[in-house]
Amino acid sequence: MSLTKKVAYNTAMQFTGKIISTIIGVIIVGLITRHLGQSGYGQYTTVLAFVQFFAVIVDLGLYLALMQEISDPEVDERKAVSNVFTMKLMSAFVFFALAPFIVLLFPYALIVKQGVILMSISFFLFTLAQVLVAIFQKNLRMDKIIGTEVIGRLAFLITVILVVVFQKGLLYIILGNVVFNIIYFGLIFFMARSYTKFNFGFDFVYWKKIWHRAWPIALTSLLTLVYFKADTLILSVYRSEGEVGIYGATYKVLEIIGTFPHMFLGLVLPVLTAAYVTNNIERFKRVYQKVFDFFLMISIPLIVGTMLLADRVMVLIAGDEFIASGDVLKILIWATAIIFFGSLFGYIILAIDKQKKMIPYYIITAAMALILYFALIPQFSYWAAASITVFIELLYTLFAFYISYKYSKIGINLRSFIKILFASLIMGLFIYVLFSLNLMLLIFLASIIYILTLYLVKGIDKSILNELRAK
């Protein structure tokens, strides 16, 4: 298979697999929220948020560092994988062993603390598997990764269904997550060894080299998590489990939608990087603008539709008990839309290799987030958490745009904004008039109306696909 066909095949498989995985994930969320209710889902959200902090610390930027290493044909791949995997194994063991002890300092219910112990095992396996994904990325076999993820999620779904049928509780659901990651890690580990016969590696001089490459990524990832997850943890300390459940169910929608810009930008990044490195500034500007317009085409109707349908969407996903999440979603959807553009500007910074220039702004953003979270969440609950999230995402996006423009001298224009806004408002009017229709039918028809209107006003530009094919 030619390189072009391999890239196309992997791209198609990743998008297809992510769609299937997302659908399974939404079904799982719906089952868990209905089974556990607001308080139970609040406990589940707290466990996830707590352990995710340790997962990001453990990452240490090692995945991207390994990806960069083994992409160099002169690097000894077996040595690189052996040493980075060992670094990840040791750091994961230390930090995930600490998590169950640190959670004892928090005023959580016993079941939450027990859940952290189980979830730490799950994330330990997941983080070990993630660093090995670099091997599949290099060999253009991401179809194997996405296939493994779907198999694992199906196992998790079956576990959750059994938990619901036999009326078991939170710990059994978390145990299902452990089962998912046992399958995920086991399959990836043995498939990875078919490409590289890695073992344990203790070349400490090489470790120092890897750490020098990885630390900026590790720091920015940690600072990002501070403002991305600290709201949930602070909410869990100062407010009720039910409030955490309402916020957690809404935030899950943000996380699901928020994976799309990163998936898409992962395809665009090589195009942008190649154009910038070869000084093909015209192509760089063209791709940059087209991606910006494409994200406008997604984010504006997303906001308009959600402002009208948020309550019904949350009831469909999580059940009647979570109708209050609809009002929170009307706030968080703005943060979700902003993430598209923050991600774009962040990838522009990656393409021009100016990641370190963003570190002070990550620190400022994380510090402001923590100050506002601690000041306002205890009194205003999830309303404060959601509103601050919007502000913080906007602040980060402005910082990222500033750095990307300062060092690339390339900006964006808003010439397509009016056409997209017009088409979105026509779609919104359609939703308002036919609001009582079946929700899924209404969303489908509204999407058709939006696309047709955008086409009629000449707001659709498909040439970005040609740019990707040309890479």
Secondary structure by P-SEA (a helix, b strand, c coil): ccaaaaaaaaaaaaaaaaaaaaaaaaaaaaaaaaaacaaaaaaaaaaaaaaaaaaaaaacaaaaaaaaaaaccccaaaaaaaaaaaaaaaaaaaaaaacccccccccccaaaaaaaaaaaaaaaaaaaaaaaaaaaaaaccaaaaaaaaaaaaaaaaaaaaaaaaacccaaaaaaaaaaaaaaaaaaaaaaaaaacccccccaaaaaaaaaaacaaaaaaaaaaaaaacaaaaaaaacccaaaaaaaaaaaaaaaaaaaaaaaaaaaaaaaaaaaaaacaaaaaaaaaaaaaaaaaaccaaaaaaaaccaaaaaaaccccccccaaaaaaaaaaaaaaaaaaaaaaaaaaaacccccaaaaaaaaaaaaaaaaaaccccccaaaaaaaaaaaaaaaaaaaaaaaaaaccccccccaaaaaaaaaaaaaaaaaaaccccaaaaaaaaaaaaaaaaaaacccccaaaaaaaac
